[in-house]
Amino acid sequence: MTFPTLPADPLAPAAPWGGLGGTFWRWFLRLGLLAWAATALFMVDETELAVVERLGIITAVYDAPPGAPSDRGLHLKWPWPIATVRRFDRRQLLLDPPAREMFTKDRKNVTVSGFLVWKIADPDSASTPIDERPVVRFYRRLGDRATAEARLDARLRAALSAEIGRVDLNDLLHVTSPESGPDESRPLTEVARQTLQGLANPQDEDSFVAGLGVQLVDLRLRRLNLPEGNRIAVYERMRTERMRIAERYRSAGAAERVRIESQANRHSSELMARAEADAERIRGEGEAEALATLNAAHALDPQLYEFQRTLAAYGQILNRQSTLVLSAGSRLFRLLHEGPQRGAGGASPGVDVPNPPAADAADAGATPTVGRDP
């Protein structure tokens, strides 16, 4: 026996989780629970340091030092908001503050700009207590990168001003060669090294290494310039100083030139004197040898030599307009009056023969005159 089914009351309330609306809310609740459970998982990258806090208390730190087993990858924690993860960059960071005006030892103001390389320090070992980890100290005392760089900038400016104040301006501007690179002995490099050593002093309780968990990697001074107000005056003073040094070099060069020229002239005079003395000696020896040779030749025939010398004298004193007044006994007149003496065998000058009668008459006392009509 079948009883008829009564129609549903349209005014009766529907079931709370029934129908299409109930299905939607069930899926929404499931997705919410799944998303909340997913906050228990987090990933630690190779470039990150992670600090896990549970209800304000640090329970885990992921900062494995070099050489220790890596803690990078997926990790589990209590879901949010019970536990939260603080992430920090473990790479080397660059702090590039603007240039600032400072005073040197001789009270000259200069504008110095540089950059600082820093990072969050690595722990000594994986067994270091959590409260002593550098990243924990960094998080508690600094909090984030912006605060850390503000503190670093203030400390860097103070330390750099102190180091610049110990060096004169001329020492800072000294360069051995325009082609040379950075050198450990250069003043700017030494100033940067001393500044970095003062900032990273591990014996200072307030230093960045001991107190703030920061490691300073390197500090370099990039530019040293003069303020606009006194740049022209300083350049003029530098130019005057360089001109004075150049003039000193020129004076030293001129003195050296005079010394070298004097020494060269003295050596030249000595060489010329020795050469002239040698020339005179050689000339005298030559003349003596020539005279000896000539005398030897004349000794072979003196009358021929006398005859040649007489002819040479005639050639110098006789011409078409010459008039000679000679005594009868003059040897010069004898050649004109008697002619060359002949020997017994013929016309050979230099051989004595008896004088002819005309010559005897001439020698008797007459004074002949030889002349030519004009």
C-alpha positions in Angstrom: 0.0 0.0 0.0 1.5 3.3 -1.1 0.7 6.6 0.7 0.7 9.8 -1.4 3.7 12.2 -0.9 2.8 15.6 0.5 4.2 18.7 -1.3 7.0 20.6 0.3 6.2 23.6 2.3 7.6 26.6 0.4 7.9 28.6 3.6 10.1 26.0 5.3 13.8 27.1 5.7 16.4 25.2 3.6 19.3 23.2 5.1 22.3 25.3 6.0 24.9 23.4 3.8 22.5 22.1 1.2 22.2 23.2 -2.3 24.5 25.2 -4.5 25.2 27.8 -1.8 26.4 25.2 0.6 28.8 23.7 -2.0 30.4 27.2 -2.6 31.1 27.8 1.1 32.5 24.4 1.6 35.0 24.9 -1.2 35.8 28.4 0.0 36.6 27.0 3.5 38.8 24.3 2.1 40.8 26.7 0.0 41.2 29.1 3.0 42.5 26.2 5.2 44.8 25.1 2.5 46.2 28.6 2.0 46.7 29.0 5.8 48.5 25.7 5.9 50.7 26.7 3.0 52.1 29.6 5.1 53.9 26.9 7.1 56.2 26.3 4.2 58.9 28.8 3.1 61.9 28.8 0.8 65.4 30.1 1.6 67.3 31.3 -1.4 71.1 31.1 -1.9 71.3 34.9 -1.7 69.3 35.2 1.5 69.6 34.9 5.2 66.4 33.9 7.1 65.3 34.5 10.7 62.2 32.7 11.9 60.2 34.3 14.8 57.4 32.6 16.7 55.3 34.9 18.7 58.1 37.4 18.8 60.8 34.9 19.8 63.5 33.9 17.4 63.4 30.1 17.0 65.5 29.4 13.9 68.2 31.1 11.9 69.2 29.9 8.4 72.7 31.4 7.8 75.0 28.5 7.3 78.6 29.7 7.1 80.9 28.9 4.1 82.0 25.2 4.3 79.0 24.1 6.5 76.1 22.0 5.1 73.8 24.3 3.2 70.4 25.1 4.7 69.0 26.5 1.5 65.7 25.1 0.2 62.2 24.4 1.5 61.6 24.6 5.3 58.6 24.2 7.7 57.4 26.5 10.4 54.2 27.4 12.2 51.6 29.0 10.0 51.2 32.7 9.9 50.6 34.7 12.1 52.1 32.4 14.7 55.5 32.4 13.0 57.0 34.9 10.6 60.1 34.8 8.4 62.6 37.8 8.2 64.7 37.8 5.1 68.1 39.6 4.6 70.5 39.8 1.7 73.7 37.9 2.3 75.6 39.3 -0.8 78.1 42.1 -0.7 76.3 45.5 -0.8 77.6 48.8 -2.0 77.2 52.0 -0.1 77.9 55.1 -2.3 77.3 58.2 -0.2 77.4 61.7 -1.8 80.7 63.7 -1.7 81.2 65.7 1.5 83.5 68.6 2.4 86.3 67.9 4.8 89.4 69.7 6.2 93.0 68.6 5.8 95.7 69.0 8.4 96.7 72.4 7.0 93.1 73.6 7.3 92.4 73.3 3.5 88.8 72.1 2.7 88.4 69.4 0.1 85.5 67.4 -1.2 85.9 63.6 -0.8 83.8 60.9 -2.3 84.2 57.2 -2.0 82.3 53.9 -1.7 82.1 51.2 1.0 81.5 47.5 0.4 79.8 45.7 3.3 77.7 42.6 4.1 76.1 40.9 7.0 78.8 38.9 8.6 78.9 35.1 8.5 78.8 33.2 11.8 81.9 31.5 13.2 80.4 28.1 13.0 77.0 26.4 12.7 77.0 25.7 16.5 77.0 29.4 17.4 74.1 30.3 19.7 71.2 32.0 18.0 71.5 35.2 20.1 75.2 35.5 19.0 74.6 35.1 15.3 75.5 38.2 13.2 72.2 38.2 11.4 70.3 38.2 14.7 72.4 41.1 16.0 71.8 42.9 12.7 68.0 42.3 12.9 67.7 43.4 16.5 69.9 46.5 16.3 69.4 47.7 12.8 66.4 46.0 11.4 66.8 46.6 7.7 69.3 47.7 5.0 68.2 51.4 5.0 68.9 51.8 8.7 72.2 50.0 8.4 73.4 52.2 5.6 72.4 55.3 7.5 74.5 54.2 10.4 77.3 53.2 8.2 77.2 56.6 6.4 77.4 58.5 9.7 80.3 56.4 11.0 82.1 56.5 7.7 81.9 60.3 7.5 83.2 60.8 11.0 86.1 58.3 10.6 87.1 59.6 7.2 87.1 63.2 8.4 89.4 62.2 11.2 91.8 60.5 8.8 91.8 63.4 6.3 92.5 65.8 9.1 95.8 64.0 9.7 97.2 64.6 6.2 98.3 67.8 4.4 96.7 68.8 1.1 100.0 68.5 -0.8 100.4 65.0 0.4 96.9 64.0 -0.7 97.5 65.5 -4.2 100.9 63.9 -4.7 101.1 61.6 -7.7 104.3 59.9 -8.8 103.1 59.3 -12.4 100.0 60.0 -14.3 100.2 56.6 -15.8 100.5 54.7 -12.5 97.6 52.9 -11.0 96.6 52.5 -7.3 99.5 51.8 -5.0 99.7 50.9 -1.4 102.1 53.7 -0.7 99.8 56.4 -2.1 98.2 58.8 0.4 94.6 58.2 -0.6 95.0 54.5 -0.4 96.6 54.8 3.0 93.8 57.0 4.2 91.2 54.5 3.0 93.0 51.7 4.7 93.3 53.5 8.0 89.7 54.5 7.9 88.5 50.9 7.2 90.8 49.6 9.9 89.3 52.0 12.4 85.7 51.2 11.5 86.2 47.4 11.6 88.2 47.4 14.9 87.1 44.2 16.6 88.2 45.5 20.0 85.6 48.3 19.8 82.4 47.1 21.4 80.4 49.5 19.3 82.2 48.5 16.1 80.1 47.1 13.2 81.7 43.7 13.4 81.3 43.2 17.1 78.1 45.0 17.8 76.0 45.2 14.7 76.8 42.0 12.8 78.2 43.9 9.8 81.4 43.0 8.0 83.2 45.8 6.1 84.8 44.3 3.0 86.5 47.3 1.3 86.7 51.1 1.3 87.9 53.1 -1.6 88.2 56.9 -2.2 87.0 57.5 -5.7 87.5 61.3 -6.1 89.2 64.1 -4.3 88.1 67.6 -5.4 88.2 71.2 -4.3 85.0 73.1 -3.3 83.7 75.6 -5.9 84.3 78.5 -3.6 88.1 78.3 -3.4 88.9 76.1 -6.4 90.2 78.9 -8.5 92.4 80.3 -5.7 93.8 76.8 -4.9 94.5 76.2 -8.6 96.3 79.5 -8.9 98.4 78.7 -5.8 99.2 75.2 -7.2 100.1 76.8 -10.6 102.5 79.3 -8.8 104.1 76.5 -6.8 104.6 74.4 -10.0 106.1 77.5 -11.8 108.5 78.0 -8.9 109.6 74.3 -9.0 110.0 74.6 -12.8 112.1 77.7 -12.4 114.3 75.9 -9.9 114.8 73.1 -12.4 115.6 75.6 -15.2 118.2 77.3 -13.0 119.8 74.0 -12.1 119.8 73.1 -15.8 121.4 76.4 -16.8 124.1 76.0 -14.2 124.8 72.4 -15.4 124.9 73.7 -19.0 127.5 76.4 -18.0 129.6 73.8 -16.2 129.5 71.4 -19.1 130.4 74.2 -21.6 133.3 75.4 -19.5 134.6 71.9 -19.1 134.3 71.3 -22.9 136.0 74.6 -23.7 138.8 73.8 -21.3 139.3 70.4 -22.9 139.2 72.0 -26.4 141.8 74.6 -25.4 144.1 71.9 -24.1 143.7 69.8 -27.2 144.3 72.8 -29.5 147.4 73.9 -27.5 148.8 70.4 -27.7 148.0 70.2 -31.4 149.6 73.5 -32.2 152.7 72.6 -30.2 152.9 69.3 -32.1 152.4 71.2 -35.4 155.2 73.7 -34.5 157.5 70.9 -33.5 156.8 69.0 -36.7 157.2 72.2 -38.8 160.5 73.0 -37.2 161.8 69.5 -37.7 160.7 69.8 -41.4 162.4 73.2 -41.9 165.5 71.9 -40.2 165.6 68.9 -42.5 164.9 71.1 -45.5 167.7 73.5 -44.6 170.0 70.6 -44.0 169.1 69.1 -47.4 169.5 72.6 -49.1 172.9 73.2 -47.4 174.1 69.8 -48.5 173.0 70.6 -52.1 174.7 74.0 -52.0 177.9 72.5 -50.7 178.2 70.4 -53.8 178.5 73.6 -56.1 178.6 76.9 -54.3 179.3 78.9 -57.5 176.2 77.5 -59.1 174.2 78.5 -56.0 175.6 82.0 -56.2 174.8 82.2 -59.9 171.2 81.2 -59.3 170.8 83.6 -56.4 172.2 86.4 -58.6 169.7 85.6 -61.3 166.9 85.6 -58.8 168.0 89.0 -57.5 168.0 90.3 -61.1 164.5 89.0 -61.6 163.3 91.0 -58.6 165.2 94.3 -59.2 165.4 94.6 -63.0 162.6 95.6 -65.3 162.2 97.8 -68.3 162.4 101.0 -66.2 165.3 100.0 -63.9 168.5 102.0 -63.5 171.4 100.6 -61.5 174.4 102.4 -60.3 177.0 99.9 -59.3 180.7 100.0 -58.4 183.1 98.1 -60.5 183.9 95.7 -57.7 180.2 94.7 -57.1 179.6 91.1 -57.5 176.2 91.9 -58.9 177.8 94.0 -61.6 180.4 91.4 -62.4 177.8 89.0 -63.8 176.3 91.7 -66.0 179.8 92.9 -67.2 181.6 89.6 -67.5 178.8 87.1 -67.9 178.8 83.7 -66.4 182.3 82.3 -65.8 183.3 79.4 -68.0 185.4 76.5 -67.2 188.2 75.0 -69.3 185.8 72.6 -70.9 183.0 74.9 -72.0 180.0 76.9 -70.6 179.6 75.5 -67.3 178.8 78.0 -64.5 180.6 77.6 -61.3 184.1 76.9 -62.6 186.6 79.7 -62.2 188.7 80.8 -65.2 191.3 83.6 -65.5 189.7 87.0 -65.9 189.9 88.6 -69.3 191.8 91.8 -69.9 188.6 93.8 -70.1 187.6 92.7 -66.7 191.0 93.7 -65.3 190.6 97.1 -66.8 187.2 97.5 -65.3 188.5 96.4 -62.0 191.3 99.0 -62.2 189.1 101.7 -60.7 186.4 102.6 -63.2 182.8 102.9 -62.0 180.6 101.7 -64.8 177.0 102.7 -65.0 174.4 100.4 -66.4 171.1 102.0 -67.4 168.3 101.9 -69.8 166.6 104.6 -71.7 163.2 105.2 -70.7 
